[in-house]
Amino acid sequence: MMQINLPHVVDEVAKAFRDYEDALLRHDVPALDRWFWYDPSTVRYGVAENLLGGEAIRQYRRNAAPAHPSRRLQNTVVTTFGRDYATVSTEFASDDVARSGRQMQTWVRISGEWRIVAAHVSLISV
């Protein structure tokens, strides 16, 4: 029977997500690259881009503008399934964009490390 939201696994994924968010706000491109699984099947659908594969995601990061320092999150939900699979969903806003956004990530423990294997970012009308 699969165990959902084991507290120590939720804590691990929440920490990984916070570290990812910190790297995003610092525009630490090497750290952001490390959080994504470098594989041709990794997907990141962004606000204005569809990135298929780890290399496409890396190239995007090298050219992407930094996240605005006023970026703030709300309604973040971490859900884990067993010990090696999780989703993180959150809403975000910042002072530089009139619309708020939402972000979803699928995290998998690969070789003992949490990695994002799929992500979606979009803006919504308020």
N, C-alpha and C positions, 0 to 999 in steps of 0.2 A: 504494500500500500504506500503510495506516494505521500510524503509529508509536506504540507504547505506551510510556509512562513515559519520555518524553524528559526528561533530567535537569533542564534549565532550566525546563521547564513544571511538573514536579513541585515544584521549588523555589518557583515563583510561586504555585502553588495552596496549598502548605504554608504560605507566608507569609500569604496571604489568610485561610486557615483560622485561623492563630494570631492574626491581627488581629481576626477575628470573635470568637474565644474571649475575647480580651482585652476587647473591647467588651461581651461577655456578662457577664464577671465584674465590670466597672465599672458595669454597667447603663446603658451609654451608648446610650439609645434611638435618637437620630438616627443614630449609626454603625450600629447593628443594622439600621435601616430601609434604609440605603444598601447593605448587603451583599445584601439580597434584591432580586431583579428586581421592579420595580413593574409588574405586568402581571396581568390577570384570570386567566391560565392558571397563575400561580405557586401552588404547593401547599405547605402545611406541616401535616403531621399530628403533633400533639403528644401528650403523655401523656393529656390530657383534652379535647382540642379538635381539630377538623378545620377548618383555615383555607384557604379557597379564594379566591385573589386577593390582590394586593399590599395593597389597602386593608384587608382582613380581618386580614392579618398586622400591619400598622401599628397597627390598633386594639387588637389583642391585646397588642402590645408596650407600649402606653401604660398598660395595666392589669395587666400581669404582674408578679409579685413578682420581685425580683432573684435571680439564681443565688446559691446559698450560697457564701461565700468559700472554703470548703474543697473546692470542686469540683476534681476531678483527673481527668485522662484517662489511658487506657492502650489499648494495641493500636490506635493510630491508623494507618490505611492510606489513603494517597493514591494513586489510580490515574488516570493521564491517558490520553486517547485522542486522538492528534493534538495540535494546539496550542490547541484551543479548548473542550475538553470534559473533565470530570473528575468523579470521585466521591471523597468523603471519608467514611470510616466510622470510628467510634471508640466506645469504651466509657467510661462516666463513673461516678463515685461521689462522694458528699459525706457529711459527718458528720450532716447534718440528715435524711437519708432512709435507711431500713434496706435498701432495695433498690438494686441498681445499675441502670444504664441503658445504652442504646445509642442512637446517633445516626448518621444517614446523610444526606448532602447531595449533591445534584447541582449542580455548578458549570459555568457556561458563560461563555466570554468574549463579552461583548456590547458593541459599540462600544469595544473595546479594554480593557474593565474586567471583572474576574471578578465574577460575580453568582450567587447561589444561586437556582435555578429550581424546586427541589423539595427538601423536607426531611422527615425522619421522626424522631421522638423517642419512645422507649418505655422503661418500667421493666420489669425482669425479676426473678424470684425467684432468690435466691442459694442 
